[in-house]
Amino acid sequence: MKEMMKDILLKLSGEAFGGEENAFDQKTISAYAEAIERGLAFRKRIYVVCGGGNVCRGRSFGGNVLTDYAGMLASIQNGLFLTIALKALNIKSQLVIPDNFDIPNGCHEADICEDSRVIIYAGGVGEPGHSTDFVCAVKAKEHSCDIYFAKSGCDGVYDRDPNKVSDIPATFIPSITFAQIAADKLGVIDLEAAELLINTDCHAFIFELTAENIERMLCGNGDALHKTEIQ
Protein backbone atom coordinates (compact mmCIF):
# COMPACT_ATOMS: atom_id res chain seq x y z
CA MET A 1 0.00 0.00 0.00
CA LYS A 2 1.32 3.44 -0.94
CA GLU A 3 2.38 5.50 2.08
CA MET A 4 0.52 8.79 2.21
CA MET A 5 2.42 12.05 2.66
CA LYS A 6 1.17 14.63 5.14
CA ASP A 7 -1.93 16.69 4.43
CA ILE A 8 -1.32 19.97 2.64
CA LEU A 9 -3.01 23.34 2.48
CA LEU A 10 -2.99 24.80 -1.04
CA LYS A 11 -3.54 28.54 -1.48
CA LEU A 12 -4.93 29.47 -4.90
CA SER A 13 -4.73 33.19 -5.52
CA GLY A 14 -7.87 34.74 -7.01
CA GLU A 15 -6.12 35.41 -10.30
CA ALA A 16 -5.84 31.64 -10.69
CA PHE A 17 -9.52 31.36 -11.49
CA GLY A 18 -9.72 33.89 -14.31
CA GLY A 19 -8.77 34.03 -17.95
CA GLU A 20 -7.60 36.88 -20.12
CA GLU A 21 -11.16 38.01 -20.82
CA ASN A 22 -13.27 36.46 -18.06
CA ALA A 23 -13.27 36.53 -14.27
CA PHE A 24 -13.78 32.75 -14.30
CA ASP A 25 -12.21 30.34 -16.75
CA GLN A 26 -13.72 26.85 -16.77
CA LYS A 27 -10.79 25.17 -18.53
CA THR A 28 -8.28 26.63 -16.07
CA ILE A 29 -10.32 25.72 -12.99
CA SER A 30 -10.85 22.18 -14.31
CA ALA A 31 -7.07 21.84 -14.76
CA TYR A 32 -6.53 22.75 -11.10
CA ALA A 33 -9.16 20.21 -10.07
CA GLU A 34 -7.38 17.52 -12.10
CA ALA A 35 -4.06 18.42 -10.46
CA ILE A 36 -5.71 18.09 -7.04
CA GLU A 37 -7.20 14.75 -8.08
CA ARG A 38 -3.73 13.42 -8.93
CA GLY A 39 -2.37 14.79 -5.68
CA LEU A 40 -4.98 12.83 -3.73
CA ALA A 41 -3.16 9.64 -4.72
CA PHE A 42 -0.43 10.82 -2.33
CA ARG A 43 -2.42 12.71 0.32
CA LYS A 44 -5.29 11.61 2.55
CA ARG A 45 -6.72 15.11 2.44
CA ILE A 46 -5.96 18.40 0.70
CA TYR A 47 -7.14 21.72 2.10
CA VAL A 48 -7.61 24.65 -0.29
CA VAL A 49 -7.96 28.36 0.44
CA CYS A 50 -9.39 30.49 -2.36
CA GLY A 51 -8.52 34.11 -2.96
CA GLY A 52 -10.89 36.50 -4.71
CA GLY A 53 -8.68 38.93 -6.61
CA ASN A 54 -10.05 37.93 -10.01
CA VAL A 55 -13.42 39.43 -9.01
CA CYS A 56 -12.70 42.10 -6.42
CA ARG A 57 -9.74 43.37 -4.46
CA GLY A 58 -11.26 45.23 -1.55
CA ARG A 59 -8.18 47.39 -1.01
CA SER A 60 -8.47 48.81 -4.53
CA PHE A 61 -11.90 50.15 -3.57
CA GLY A 62 -10.68 51.83 -0.40
CA GLY A 63 -10.21 48.88 1.93
CA ASN A 64 -13.21 49.50 4.20
CA VAL A 65 -15.61 47.05 5.85
CA LEU A 66 -17.96 46.77 2.88
CA THR A 67 -15.18 46.17 0.35
CA ASP A 68 -13.72 43.48 2.61
CA TYR A 69 -17.07 41.68 2.60
CA ALA A 70 -17.19 42.01 -1.19
CA GLY A 71 -13.78 40.32 -1.32
CA MET A 72 -15.04 37.51 0.92
CA LEU A 73 -17.97 36.91 -1.42
CA ALA A 74 -15.58 36.87 -4.39
CA SER A 75 -13.57 34.07 -2.76
CA ILE A 76 -16.79 32.11 -2.19
CA GLN A 77 -17.59 32.36 -5.90
CA ASN A 78 -14.19 30.84 -6.67
CA GLY A 79 -14.76 28.13 -4.07
CA LEU A 80 -18.08 27.23 -5.66
CA PHE A 81 -16.53 26.90 -9.14
CA LEU A 82 -13.72 24.72 -7.78
CA THR A 83 -16.33 22.58 -5.99
CA ILE A 84 -18.19 22.14 -9.29
CA ALA A 85 -14.98 21.10 -11.07
CA LEU A 86 -14.13 18.57 -8.34
CA LYS A 87 -17.67 17.19 -8.38
CA ALA A 88 -17.30 16.54 -12.12
CA LEU A 89 -14.36 14.28 -11.21
CA ASN A 90 -16.41 12.50 -8.50
CA ILE A 91 -14.16 13.83 -5.76
CA LYS A 92 -15.86 14.29 -2.39
CA SER A 93 -15.21 17.85 -1.35
CA GLN A 94 -16.80 20.38 0.94
CA LEU A 95 -16.95 24.16 0.70
CA VAL A 96 -16.44 25.57 4.19
CA ILE A 97 -17.61 29.11 4.85
CA PRO A 98 -17.53 31.23 8.04
CA ASP A 99 -20.22 30.59 10.62
CA ASN A 100 -21.85 33.96 9.97
CA PHE A 101 -22.32 33.13 6.26
CA ASP A 102 -24.91 30.80 4.76
CA ILE A 103 -25.16 29.66 1.13
CA PRO A 104 -26.47 26.55 -0.65
CA ASN A 105 -23.93 23.70 -0.69
CA GLY A 106 -21.76 25.51 1.84
CA CYS A 107 -21.04 24.12 5.28
CA HIS A 108 -19.40 25.30 8.47
CA GLU A 109 -16.28 23.94 10.14
CA ALA A 110 -18.25 21.73 12.54
CA ASP A 111 -19.99 20.01 9.62
CA ILE A 112 -16.89 18.71 7.82
CA CYS A 113 -17.29 15.01 7.03
CA GLU A 114 -14.50 12.60 7.85
CA ASP A 115 -14.55 11.09 4.35
CA SER A 116 -14.24 14.39 2.49
CA ARG A 117 -10.96 14.38 0.56
CA VAL A 118 -10.80 18.09 -0.33
CA ILE A 119 -11.82 20.87 2.07
CA ILE A 120 -12.21 24.28 0.43
CA TYR A 121 -12.12 27.35 2.66
CA ALA A 122 -13.77 30.46 1.24
CA GLY A 123 -15.14 33.68 2.64
CA GLY A 124 -12.10 34.49 4.74
CA VAL A 125 -12.64 34.35 8.49
CA GLY A 126 -16.01 36.07 8.14
CA GLU A 127 -14.74 39.35 9.55
CA PRO A 128 -13.21 42.34 7.74
CA GLY A 129 -9.56 43.24 8.05
CA HIS A 130 -8.03 39.82 7.39
CA SER A 131 -6.55 38.43 4.19
CA THR A 132 -6.89 34.96 2.71
CA ASP A 133 -3.20 34.45 3.53
CA PHE A 134 -4.23 34.90 7.17
CA VAL A 135 -6.86 32.19 6.69
CA CYS A 136 -4.06 29.92 5.39
CA ALA A 137 -2.05 30.56 8.54
CA VAL A 138 -4.99 29.87 10.84
CA LYS A 139 -6.02 26.65 9.09
CA ALA A 140 -2.46 25.38 8.67
CA LYS A 141 -1.98 25.67 12.42
CA GLU A 142 -5.33 23.98 13.11
CA HIS A 143 -4.61 21.03 10.82
CA SER A 144 -0.80 20.83 11.27
CA CYS A 145 -0.25 21.38 7.55
CA ASP A 146 2.42 22.91 5.42
CA ILE A 147 1.21 25.60 3.02
CA TYR A 148 1.72 25.67 -0.74
CA PHE A 149 1.28 29.25 -1.95
CA ALA A 150 0.60 28.97 -5.70
CA LYS A 151 0.87 32.58 -6.87
CA SER A 152 0.27 34.13 -10.28
CA GLY A 153 3.39 35.81 -11.65
CA CYS A 154 5.51 34.89 -8.64
CA ASP A 155 8.01 32.03 -8.48
CA GLY A 156 9.40 32.80 -5.05
CA VAL A 157 10.79 35.51 -2.79
CA TYR A 158 13.22 38.18 -4.01
CA ASP A 159 15.02 40.94 -2.14
CA ARG A 160 13.24 43.49 -4.34
CA ASP A 161 10.43 43.49 -6.89
CA PRO A 162 11.83 41.52 -9.86
CA ASN A 163 9.29 43.09 -12.20
CA LYS A 164 10.52 46.65 -11.65
CA VAL A 165 13.20 48.06 -13.92
CA SER A 166 16.30 48.81 -11.87
CA ASP A 167 20.06 49.08 -12.23
CA ILE A 168 20.28 46.56 -9.39
CA PRO A 169 18.77 43.19 -10.38
CA ALA A 170 16.55 41.39 -7.92
CA THR A 171 18.18 38.50 -6.07
CA PHE A 172 16.23 35.28 -5.62
CA ILE A 173 15.92 34.01 -2.04
CA PRO A 174 15.52 30.20 -1.97
CA SER A 175 14.91 29.99 1.79
CA ILE A 176 13.69 32.49 4.36
CA THR A 177 11.93 32.54 7.73
CA PHE A 178 8.50 33.88 8.60
CA ALA A 179 10.28 36.15 11.10
CA GLN A 180 12.44 37.65 8.34
CA ILE A 181 9.40 38.29 6.15
CA ALA A 182 7.68 40.06 9.03
CA ALA A 183 10.75 42.04 10.06
CA ASP A 184 11.63 43.16 6.53
CA LYS A 185 7.95 43.68 5.61
CA LEU A 186 8.32 41.63 2.45
CA GLY A 187 4.98 41.70 0.66
CA VAL A 188 5.15 38.18 -0.72
CA ILE A 189 2.64 36.98 1.88
CA ASP A 190 0.43 38.92 4.26
CA LEU A 191 2.44 40.16 7.25
CA GLU A 192 -0.29 39.20 9.73
CA ALA A 193 -0.08 35.64 8.40
CA ALA A 194 3.72 35.62 8.61
CA GLU A 195 3.63 36.83 12.22
CA LEU A 196 1.12 34.12 13.16
CA LEU A 197 3.38 31.39 11.76
CA ILE A 198 6.55 32.47 13.59
CA ASN A 199 7.75 29.75 15.99
CA THR A 200 5.47 27.07 14.54
CA ASP A 201 6.30 23.80 12.82
CA CYS A 202 4.61 25.00 9.63
CA HIS A 203 6.65 25.27 6.46
CA ALA A 204 5.44 27.10 3.36
CA PHE A 205 6.50 27.12 -0.26
CA ILE A 206 5.90 29.88 -2.80
CA PHE A 207 5.94 28.91 -6.47
CA GLU A 208 4.52 29.96 -9.84
CA LEU A 209 0.86 29.06 -10.20
CA THR A 210 0.26 26.55 -12.98
CA ALA A 211 -1.69 23.29 -12.89
CA GLU A 212 1.53 21.41 -13.70
CA ASN A 213 3.40 23.00 -10.78
CA ILE A 214 0.53 22.31 -8.40
CA GLU A 215 0.49 18.66 -9.44
CA ARG A 216 4.26 18.33 -9.00
CA MET A 217 4.12 19.79 -5.50
CA LEU A 218 1.08 17.78 -4.37
CA CYS A 219 2.59 14.55 -5.71
CA GLY A 220 5.93 15.15 -3.99
CA ASN A 221 7.85 15.84 -7.21
CA GLY A 222 8.65 19.49 -6.61
CA ASP A 223 12.32 19.24 -5.58
CA ALA A 224 13.59 20.74 -8.83
CA LEU A 225 10.82 23.35 -9.03
CA HIS A 226 11.90 27.00 -8.74
CA LYS A 227 10.41 28.04 -5.40
CA THR A 228 11.11 29.61 -2.03
CA GLU A 229 10.75 27.71 1.23
CA ILE A 230 9.57 29.61 4.30
CA GLN A 231 10.01 28.20 7.81
N, C-alpha and C positions, 0 to 999 in steps of 0.2 A: 504494500500500500504506500502511495506517495506521501511523504511527510509534508505537512502543511507549514508554510512560513507564517509569521505573525500577521495579525490583522493590520490593515493599513487604512489611513484616512487620506483620501485623494481630494485636493482642492482644485476645482475647475473654475477658472476665472470667467466672468460673464461673457467676455469677448469670445470664449470658446464656443458659444452656442450660436453665434451669428455668422452670416456670410457677408460677401462684399455688398450686397444690395438689401439683405433682409436681416431683421433682428434675430430670427431663428432660422437655422438651416438644417433641414431634416437629414440630409446625407451626412453632414458633419456630426450631428448628435448620434445618429445610428452607428457611425464609426467608433465613437467613444464607448457606446454601449457594447459593441463587439469586442473592444479592447478589454473592457471590464469583464465580459464573459470569459475571455481567455485567461484573465488573471485569477478568476475564481477556481481554476484548476489547481492553483497554488496557494489560495487563501481560503480560510473558512468563511470569512466575512470581509467585505470591503465597505468602508464608510465614505460617503461623498459629501462635500460641502459645495454648494453652488453659489457663485457670485451673480451679480445682476447688471454688470456694466454695459452689456449689449443693449439693454432697454433704458436704464436710467442710472446715472451716477448722481446721488443726492448732493454731493459736494459741489457739483457744477451748477446746481440750482440754488446755491446759497448755504447748504448744509444745515438746515433747521430741522425741527421735529417732523414736519410733514414730508419733507424730501427724504428723510431717513426711512419713513414708512413706505414711501414710494419705492425706494431701493429694495426694501424687504419683499415687497410684492413682486418686484422684478425677479428676484432670486427664486421665488416660489414658481413663477412661470417657467423658469429654466428647469426647476426640479420636476415639474409636471411633464415637460417634454422628455426629459431623461427617463422618467418612470414609464412613459409610453413606449420609448425605444427598448427598454429592458423587458417590458411585458411582451413585446413582439418576439423576443428571443426566449420567452417562457422562463425568465429569471424572476424568482420571488424577491421583490423589493418593497420597501415601504418609504413613503415620503413623510418625514417627520417635521412638523411645524411647531412653533412656540405655543405654549398652553393658552395664550390669549388670542390665538388665531383659530379659525375654523373654516375648512374648505372641504368639498367632496374629495374622497380618496386620500385625504391627509390624516395623519394620526399624531398623537402626542408621545413623548418619550416613554411614558408608562405603558403604552400600548404596543411597543415593539415585540414582534413575535420571535421566538427562539429560532425558528427555521428560516427566517428571512436572511438571504445571502448578501443583499445590498441595502444599506440604510442611507437614505438621502436626506441631508439636513438643509432646509431652506427657510427663509424668513428671518435669518439672523437669530438673535436671542429674544426677539419680540419687543425690544426696547430700543429707542433711538440712541445714537452716540457710539455704537459699536460696529466694527467692520466684520465682514465674513472671515477674515484672517483670525479675528478674535474668537469667532465660533470654532474655527479649526483648533485653536489652542485649548479651549475649554473641553471640546469633545475628545481631543487626543489625550488629555490628562485623564478624563473619565474612563476611557476605554484602553488606556495604556498602549496607544498606537504611535507609530512614527507618522510623519506628515509628508505627503508628496505634493508640493506646490507646482502644478502644471500651469505655467504662465505664458500668455501670448507675447511674443516679441522679447522674451527674456530667457536666456540660457544659463543664468547663474548670477552671482553677486560680483560687482566690479567696484573699484575704489572711487569711480566717478561715472557719470552717465555715459555709456559707450556710444549712444546715438547722437551726442552733441559734438559738433565740430570743435576741435581744440588742438593746440600745438602739443599738448601732453596727452598721449593715448591712454585710454582706460586700461587698467590692469585687472585681469581676471583673478578672483579670489576663490580657490577650490574648496577651502574649508574656513569656517568662521563660527563664532559662538553667538548665542542669543544675546549675551551680555554685551558683546562688541557691537552688534547691530543696534541695541538700545542706546549704548553710550555714544556711538558715532552718528546716531539718528539716520541710519541708512534706510531709504524708503522702499527697500525690496520686499519687506513684509511690514504689516502694521506694527507700530512700536508697542502698542498695548499688548498685542499678541506676543511679541518678543519678550517683553518684561514678564509676562505670565509664565513663560516656558524656561526662564532662567532657573538653574538648579533643579531641573527635572531630568528624568531619564529619556525624554523624548528627543528624537533626532528628526531633522527635516531635510528635504532635498528640493532644490529649486532647479527646474529644467524647462526647456522649450516645449510648449504645449502642441503636441501632435498626437494623433491616435497611436502611431507607431511607437513613439517615446513612452506613452502611458502603458502600452502593452509590455514593452521591454522592462519597465520598472516594476510593474505588478507581477510579472512572471519571474523576477529575480535575475534578469539579463541586462541590467543597466550599468554594469561596472565600467564599460567603455564610453558610456554616454557623457557628453559634456554637461556638467552640473556642478552645483555648489552644495556641500553638506553643511548643515547648521546643527550645532550640539551645545 
